[in-house]
């Protein structure tokens, strides 16, 4: 069976450096807010092209803390609106709700599955304060058009970079394309920890300071609390692991592109739609999605052929039980994506034989 993602195999490929890093942290006796976090924050800020990186507990916290910080800074008020793609993973939307703001769902482009800039302007009201582009599947959103709209209306751009570590747009990396970027280091990400972790990147020093304070119980000095904050800090162990993996991120992303191009050029089944990619160098293919009307039938067929797949994501956010206030919306593009999307195996440690097997299995599907 070709696993969807062989995480153990990925981590094994970083040995012995990974185990050495873990042992170094254990031996240090410092496990929270120590030199490993400081080192990784500097490395990742430099990598993304930002002056600030704040390590936090996870990707959801990263987004929520940015929005909460803007509220503390007086830039946003309770009930203000944030425009977000309707087909994102629900965490993007949950962060807006958790910050006391209102998500406004925007349809994506079918071709890219990213937020459609042509639909954003019609959703802007007097309460709109930000646009949250999500670089879904590791494909960069159209920041040029989004940026023009944001500038015209005085809106913040908050990038959800959870699936796009290292992706580049016009020579700049995600996380530096807007006012702030939020990253997840969930183990299966392109840059993954050995547990949960996240980060905020920004060139806004005031925002960075506010996020860091909120994430540390609202405190800059121990036992003195400026805000009603939370406990959301990247720990030393995960920071040390991420530093090891960051050194190889560009190489691993290049391998992902090679595999994606093999899929795009090799999959010829007329029942299957593969991603349209205009600039392969921009994207990092955290996920390789295909689209097929008979998704469940194809998924079962591929299992029988020895190929494991996943669905990202089977239920659209506005159809989730947790969000009844959005259930009335008609979002046909979003609903089609969630109805037809199937994710093929894609990882830097896949062999040529495995890639060929996946292609042949998809092409042999008759419906």
C-alpha positions in Angstrom: 0.0 0.0 0.0 1.3 3.4 -0.9 0.5 5.5 2.1 -1.0 9.0 1.6 1.9 10.4 3.7 4.6 8.4 5.3 5.4 10.7 8.2 7.8 8.2 9.9 9.8 7.9 6.7 10.0 11.7 6.4 11.3 12.0 10.0 13.7 9.1 9.6 15.3 11.0 6.7 16.3 13.8 9.1 18.3 11.4 11.3 20.6 11.6 13.2 20.2 15.4 13.4 16.6 15.1 14.6 17.5 12.9 17.6 20.6 15.0 18.3 18.4 18.1 18.5 15.9 16.4 20.8 18.7 15.1 23.1 20.2 18.6 23.2 17.0 20.1 24.5 16.5 17.4 27.1 20.0 17.9 28.4 19.7 21.6 28.5 17.0 21.6 31.2 15.3 24.6 29.4 12.0 23.7 27.8 9.9 26.9 27.5 11.0 30.3 26.1 14.6 29.4 25.7 17.5 29.7 23.1 16.0 27.1 20.7 12.8 29.2 20.2 14.8 32.4 19.9 17.0 30.7 17.3 14.2 29.3 15.2 12.2 32.6 15.3 15.2 34.5 13.9 15.8 31.8 11.3 12.2 31.6 10.2 11.7 35.4 10.1 14.8 35.7 7.9 13.6 32.8 5.7 10.2 34.5 5.2 11.7 37.9 4.7 10.1 39.5 7.8 11.5 41.4 10.7 9.5 39.4 13.3 8.5 35.8 14.0 6.6 34.8 17.1 6.4 31.1 17.9 3.0 30.1 19.2 1.1 26.9 20.1 -0.5 26.1 16.8 -1.8 27.5 13.5 -5.3 28.3 14.8 -3.7 30.3 17.7 -1.5 32.1 15.2 -4.5 33.5 13.3 -6.5 34.2 16.4 -3.7 36.1 18.1 -3.2 38.3 15.0 -6.8 39.3 15.1 -6.9 39.7 18.9 -3.8 41.9 18.7 -5.5 44.1 16.1 -8.4 44.5 18.5 -6.0 45.4 21.4 -4.4 48.0 19.1 -7.8 49.6 18.3 -7.6 48.7 14.6 -10.5 46.3 14.9 -13.6 46.3 17.1 -15.9 43.5 18.2 -18.2 42.5 15.3 -16.0 43.9 12.6 -15.8 41.7 9.4 -13.0 39.6 7.9 -13.4 38.3 4.3 -12.3 34.7 4.1 -12.5 32.0 1.4 -15.6 29.8 1.8 -13.7 26.6 1.0 -10.9 26.9 3.5 -10.3 24.5 6.4 -12.6 25.6 9.2 -9.7 26.8 11.4 -9.4 30.0 9.3 -13.0 30.8 10.1 -12.9 29.7 13.7 -10.0 32.1 14.4 -12.2 35.0 13.2 -15.1 33.9 15.5 -12.7 33.4 18.4 -11.4 36.9 18.1 -15.0 38.3 18.4 -15.2 39.2 14.7 -17.5 38.2 11.9 -16.4 35.9 9.0 -17.7 36.9 5.6 -17.4 33.9 3.2 -16.1 34.5 -0.3 -16.3 32.0 -3.2 -13.0 30.8 -4.6 -11.8 30.5 -8.2 -12.5 27.0 -9.5 -9.1 26.9 -11.3 -7.0 27.7 -8.3 -9.3 26.9 -5.3 -8.1 30.2 -3.8 -10.2 33.2 -2.9 -11.6 34.9 -6.0 -10.4 38.6 -6.0 -13.2 39.5 -8.4 -15.8 38.6 -5.7 -14.2 40.4 -2.8 -15.2 44.0 -3.5 -18.9 43.2 -3.5 -18.6 41.8 0.1 -16.9 44.9 1.6 -19.0 46.9 4.0 -18.3 49.7 6.5 -17.5 47.0 9.1 -14.9 45.2 6.9 -11.4 45.4 8.3 -9.4 42.6 6.7 -9.1 40.1 4.0 -7.7 36.6 4.9 -6.3 34.9 1.8 -5.6 31.2 2.4 -2.8 29.7 0.3 -4.8 26.5 0.0 -3.0 23.3 -1.0 0.3 25.2 -1.1 -0.8 27.4 -4.0 -0.3 31.1 -3.5 -3.4 33.3 -3.7 -3.5 36.3 -6.2 -1.9 38.8 -3.8 -1.5 41.5 -6.5 -5.3 41.8 -6.9 -6.1 41.3 -3.3 -3.5 43.9 -2.3 -5.0 46.5 -4.7 -8.4 46.0 -3.1 -7.0 46.1 0.4 -5.1 49.4 -0.4 -8.2 50.9 -2.0 -10.4 50.3 1.1 -7.7 50.5 3.8 -7.9 46.8 4.8 -5.4 44.5 6.5 -4.2 41.4 4.7 -3.7 38.4 7.0 -2.2 35.5 5.2 -3.2 32.0 6.3 0.0 30.2 5.3 -0.7 26.9 7.1 -0.3 24.9 3.8 2.3 27.0 2.0 5.6 27.1 3.9 8.2 28.4 1.5 5.9 29.3 -1.4 7.0 32.4 -3.4 5.0 35.2 -5.1 6.9 37.8 -7.2 10.1 37.0 -5.4 8.7 37.2 -1.9 7.8 34.3 0.4 4.3 33.9 1.9 4.2 35.3 5.3 5.6 38.6 4.1 3.1 39.4 1.4 0.5 41.0 3.7 0.4 42.7 7.1 0.8 39.4 8.9 1.1 35.7 8.2 0.1 32.7 10.3 1.7 29.3 10.0 0.9 25.9 11.4 3.7 23.4 12.1 1.4 20.4 12.4 3.5 17.3 11.8 2.3 16.6 8.2 3.0 20.2 7.0 5.8 21.0 4.6 7.6 22.2 7.6 6.3 20.0 10.4 7.1 19.6 14.1 6.8 16.5 16.2 3.6 17.8 17.7 1.6 21.0 17.5 3.2 24.4 16.8 2.7 27.6 14.9 4.1 31.1 14.2 3.1 34.6 13.3 5.3 36.6 10.9 5.1 40.3 10.4 7.0 43.5 9.7 4.8 45.4 12.1 6.8 45.7 15.3 3.8 46.9 17.3 1.7 44.0 16.1 4.5 41.5 16.9 4.9 42.9 20.4 1.2 42.7 21.0 0.9 39.1 19.7 3.9 38.0 21.8 2.4 39.5 24.9 -1.1 38.1 24.3 0.5 34.6 23.8 2.3 34.7 27.1 -0.7 35.2 29.4 -0.8 38.9 28.4 2.5 39.4 30.1 5.9 41.0 29.2 7.3 40.7 32.7 6.6 37.6 34.8 3.6 38.0 37.0 2.7 41.3 35.5 -0.2 41.0 33.1 -1.1 43.8 30.7 -3.9 41.9 28.9 -6.2 39.0 29.5 -4.0 36.8 27.4 -3.6 33.1 26.7 -0.9 30.4 27.0 0.2 29.7 23.4 4.0 29.3 23.1 6.2 27.3 20.8 8.2 25.0 23.1 12.0 24.4 22.9 11.7 20.8 21.7 9.5 21.7 18.7 11.7 24.8 17.9 14.8 22.6 17.8 13.1 20.1 15.5 11.8 22.9 13.2 15.3 24.4 12.9 16.6 21.0 11.6 13.9 20.7 9.1 13.9 24.3 7.9 17.4 23.8 6.5 16.0 21.3 4.0 12.6 22.9 3.3 13.5 24.4 -0.1 15.0 21.1 -1.3 11.9 19.2 -0.1 9.6 21.7 -1.8 11.4 21.4 -5.1 10.9 17.6 -4.9 7.2 18.2 -4.3 7.0 20.3 -7.4 8.7 17.6 -9.4 6.1 15.0 -8.2 3.3 17.5 -9.0 4.5 17.9 -12.5 4.8 14.2 -13.0 1.1 13.9 -11.9 0.0 16.8 -14.1 1.8 15.5 -17.2 1.1 11.9 -16.6 -2.6 11.8 -15.5 -4.6 11.6 -18.7 -7.9 10.1 -17.5 -10.7 12.3 -18.9 -12.9 11.7 -15.8 -10.2 13.5 -13.7 -9.4 17.2 -13.5 -5.8 18.0 -12.3 -4.7 21.5 -11.1 -4.0 24.1 -13.6 -0.6 25.6 -12.7 0.6 28.8 -14.5 3.8 29.2 -12.5 5.1 26.0 -11.0 7.8 27.8 -9.0 5.3 29.7 -6.9 3.7 26.7 -5.3 4.8 24.1 -2.8 2.1 21.4 -3.2 1.3 20.6 0.4 -1.6 18.8 -1.2 -2.1 17.6 -4.7 -5.8 17.7 -5.4 -7.7 16.1 -8.3 -11.4 16.6 -8.9 -13.7 13.8 -10.0 -17.5 13.5 -10.0 -17.4 9.9 -8.8 -15.0 10.7 -6.0 -16.0 7.9 -3.5 -15.9 5.4 -6.3 -12.4 6.5 -7.4 -11.2 6.5 -3.8 -12.3 3.0 -3.3 -10.9 1.9 -6.6 -7.5 3.4 -5.7 -7.5 1.6 -2.3 -8.0 -1.7 -4.3 -5.0 -0.7 -6.4 -2.9 -0.1 -3.3 -3.1 3.7 -3.2 -4.3 5.6 -0.1 -5.9 9.0 -0.6 -7.5 11.6 1.6 -10.2 14.3 1.0 -9.5 18.0 1.8 -12.3 18.5 2.8 -15.5 16.4 2.7 -17.8 19.1 4.3 -17.7 22.8 3.4 -17.5 25.1 6.4 -21.0 26.6 5.8 -22.5 23.1 5.8 -20.9 22.1 9.1 -23.2 21.5 12.1 -21.0 24.0 14.1 -22.0 26.9 11.7 -25.8 26.9 11.4 -25.9 30.6 10.8 -24.2 30.1 7.4 -26.3 27.0 6.3 -28.6 29.1 4.1 -25.8 30.3 1.8 -25.6 29.1 -1.7 -21.9 28.7 -2.6 -21.8 26.4 -5.7 -18.1 26.6 -6.4 -17.2 25.9 -2.8 -19.7 23.0 -2.7 -18.4 21.5 -5.9 -14.8 21.6 -4.6 -15.8 19.9 -1.4 -17.9 17.4 -3.4 -15.2 16.4 -5.9 -11.8 16.9 -4.3 -9.5 13.9 -3.8 -5.9 14.3 -2.6 -3.2 12.0 -4.1 -0.1 10.9 -2.2 2.6 13.5 -2.4 5.7 13.6 -0.2 9.4 14.3 -0.8 10.3 10.7 0.1 8.1 9.1 -2.6 9.9 6.8 -5.0 9.7 7.0 -8.8 8.0 3.6 -8.7 5.3 4.8 -6.3 4.7 7.9 -8.4 4.2 5.8 -11.5 1.9 3.4 -9.7 -0.3 6.3 -8.6 -0.5 7.7 -12.1 -1.3 4.3 -13.7 -3.9 3.6 -11.1 -5.7 6.9 -11.7 -5.5 6.5 -15.5 -7.0 2.9 -15.3 -10.2 4.1 -13.5 -13.2 3.6 -15.7 -15.9 5.1 -13.6 
